[in-house]
Each structure stands twice: as structure tokens, then as C-alpha cells.
Amino acid sequence: MIRTLVVDDDFMAVSVHREFVERIPGFEVVGEATTGREARALVEKLRPDLVLLDIYLPDETGIELMRALRAGSAPRLDVIAITSAKDVDVLRDAMQLGVVHYIVKPFTFVTFRERLETYAEARRRLADMDHAEQRDIDRLYGLLRTSSDASLPKGISPPTLTLVASCLRESNCALSTAELAARAGISHGVARRYLRFLADSGAVDYTLRYGAAGRPEHLYRWTAATTV
């Protein structure tokens, strides 16, 4: 379980964030704080894996709190910012301090779940690595960048992406390009384009299978716990 500390100056927001976290498998809320002082004490006491952090706190900013945690004796932890702060300087500071995701209020549960699930999958993959090749690093960062509401590249449409992702998620086995095309009702060329996009973003893994004629083909399996 990913032990999570919720920090927000609004009691109602804390309650909502707790409820959201508890709806996502693999996460548990171990504490709540409404001030930076409370958050520091709970980090030391509870040793959470993840902090969901508001930037605007009554006694200090979330940025100041992160700087203190990074510079002090606090255990290694990850931070996802959940805030209404849209200031570019705040965003820059958050990035420099290693914030994993930056969720702007207001947001939906779908967005919240997506960010936490991609974080959990990246964390799992990192834990499984003995050493990281460039391809592993690219896929890991690509996974954290994957987002259903992000700007998609030319040639990738949200409806078709959702269809392809659903076919892969619901399959009990890895699928070839031809098998996916048949299930989704799209051409082989379109299937290849979307599979390549999902593979590059880290949402799917692929292996090789050799057919009867000895010709290799890729088999694709959904691995990311993300919502597309």
C-alpha cells in the first residue's frame, strides 16, 4: 500500500481528497494536516510514501514546506501538488523540488485517479529495476506524462485512443496488431499508429512472437494503471 498524507488548508478539501484516495486500490490515507507545521510533524511521525500537498497553507506555502522537507532529516517521499496556484514561478519551484504531478483545482475524480495510478505504476516499475537503460528511463518518464486530457499528437484522436486502450485493458492476453485491429474494427495501419503511441508513452509493453513461417510480430499488453 502507498501510505498517503493529505495536506490542505480547507477541511472540506481534505475530506474530499481522503475519499478520493480511499477509492483507489493500492493507496491508504495515514494522516491529514491543514497547516505546514502539522504536515512536518506528521511526515516525521508517520513516514508517508506520498504527500498530496496544497500550495496555499495558512502558516507557510507548500513550496516552503517542500524545501524544508527536502533539506531536513525527513525520509524520502514523493509529492503530488493539488492546488489552485497557476503562477508560473510556483510551477517552476514545484518542478525543481521534484513534484511528481501538479493537479490544478477544480478537478474530477477521473483526473485525480489517473494521476495517482500513473504514479503508482511508475513507482512499481522503478522498484522492479536493477539498473536503468535509456529505454527504461524514457518509458518511465513517458508514463508519468501520459494523460487522458493532455494534448495529443497529430493523428491520435481521443475516441480512437479510448477504444484501443479499452481493447487492450479488457484482453486476457497480449494482442498482435492484427488481433487488435480486428477487435477494435480499425485498419492495421491505424492500429499500428496507436500501439506505437501507447508503447512510447509507457502504457503498454510488447514482446516478440514468431509465427509458423518464422516471421516475428509484436504482441502488446496493457500495463499502465491509467485512464485513457
SVG drawing of the C-alpha trace seen along z (x, -y; Angstrom):
<svg xmlns="http://www.w3.org/2000/svg" viewBox="-16 -34 38 57">
<polyline fill="none" stroke="black" stroke-width="0.4" points="0.0,0.0 1.1,-3.5 0.8,-5.4 -0.5,-8.9 -0.6,-12.1 -3.2,-14.7 -2.3,-18.4 -4.8,-21.2 -5.9,-24.3 -9.5,-23.6 -11.2,-20.9 -13.7,-20.1 -10.9,-19.6 -9.1,-17.3 -12.3,-15.2 -12.8,-15.0 -9.2,-14.1 -9.3,-11.4 -12.4,-10.0 -10.8,-10.0 -7.7,-8.3 -9.7,-5.6 -11.5,-4.8 -8.2,-3.9 -6.8,-0.4 -3.2,-0.4 -3.4,-3.6 -4.3,-4.4 -4.5,-7.7 -2.4,-7.6 -2.9,-11.2 -4.3,-14.7 -2.9,-18.2 -4.2,-21.7 -1.0,-23.6 2.6,-23.3 3.5,-22.8 1.1,-19.8 2.4,-18.4 6.0,-18.5 5.2,-16.7 3.2,-14.0 5.8,-13.4 8.3,-12.7 5.9,-10.6 4.1,-8.7 6.8,-8.3 4.3,-8.5 5.3,-7.4 3.3,-10.2 2.1,-13.7 -0.8,-15.3 0.1,-18.9 -1.8,-22.2 0.4,-25.2 -1.6,-27.7 -1.3,-26.9 -2.0,-29.4 1.4,-29.4 3.7,-28.7 3.5,-27.9 3.6,-24.4 6.8,-25.4 8.4,-26.4 7.3,-23.2 8.8,-21.1 12.1,-23.0 12.2,-22.3 11.4,-18.6 14.0,-18.2 16.7,-20.0 15.9,-18.4 16.0,-14.9 12.6,-13.9 12.5,-10.5 12.5,-10.2 9.0,-10.9 7.1,-11.8 4.8,-14.9 1.8,-15.5 0.7,-19.1 -3.1,-19.7 -3.7,-23.4 -5.4,-26.4 -2.0,-28.0 -1.3,-28.7 1.6,-31.1 4.5,-30.1 7.1,-30.8 5.2,-28.5 5.1,-25.8 8.8,-26.2 9.6,-25.9 7.4,-22.8 9.2,-21.2 12.6,-22.0 11.6,-20.4 10.7,-17.2 6.9,-17.3 5.6,-14.1 2.3,-15.6 0.7,-19.0 -3.1,-18.9 -5.0,-22.2 -8.2,-22.7 -11.0,-22.2 -10.6,-18.7 -12.6,-15.5 -12.1,-12.1 -11.1,-10.7 -8.2,-13.2 -7.2,-12.5 -7.3,-8.7 -5.3,-8.9 -2.5,-10.9 -2.3,-8.6 -2.5,-5.4 0.2,-6.5 2.4,-7.5 1.8,-4.1 2.7,-2.3 5.9,-4.3 6.8,-3.6 6.3,0.1 8.4,0.2 11.2,-1.7 11.2,0.7 11.5,3.6 14.5,2.2 18.0,3.5 19.6,0.9 18.0,-1.5 18.7,-1.6 17.8,-4.7 14.7,-3.0 13.6,-2.2 14.1,-5.8 12.2,-7.1 9.2,-4.8 9.2,-5.7 9.0,-9.4 6.6,-8.8 4.3,-7.0 4.2,-10.0 3.5,-12.3 0.6,-10.2 -2.8,-11.9 -6.2,-11.5 -6.8,-15.3 -3.3,-16.1 -2.7,-17.5 -2.4,-14.5 -0.1,-14.5 -1.4,-14.8 -3.1,-11.6 -4.1,-10.5 -7.8,-11.1 -9.3,-10.7 -12.2,-8.4 -9.9,-6.0 -7.3,-6.1 -10.0,-5.2 -11.2,-2.4 -7.7,-0.9 -6.9,-1.3 -10.2,0.4 -9.5,3.4 -6.0,3.9 -7.2,3.5 -10.0,5.9 -8.0,8.6 -6.8,11.5 -3.8,12.0 -1.3,9.9 -2.6,8.9 -0.9,8.6 -1.6,5.6 -3.9,7.7 -5.8,9.0 -6.2,5.5 -7.4,4.2 -10.0,6.9 -11.3,6.3 -11.4,2.5 -12.7,2.5 -9.9,0.4 -7.3,0.8 -3.9,2.4 -2.2,-0.9 -4.3,-2.8 -3.8,0.0 0.0,-0.2 0.0,-4.0 -2.0,-3.9 0.0,-1.0 3.2,-2.8 1.9,-5.9 0.9,-3.9 4.2,-2.0 6.2,-5.2 4.1,-6.7 4.8,-3.6 1.1,-2.5 1.8,0.9 4.6,3.4 5.4,5.5 7.2,8.8 8.1,10.7 6.3,13.8 7.4,15.9 4.8,17.4 4.7,20.6 6.7,19.1 9.3,17.8 8.2,14.2 8.3,12.1 5.4,10.0 4.9,7.8 2.4,8.7 1.1,5.8 -0.2,5.9 -1.7,3.1 0.4,2.5 -0.3,-1.1 -2.9,-1.6 -4.0,-4.8 -7.3,-6.0 -7.4,-6.8"/>
</svg>
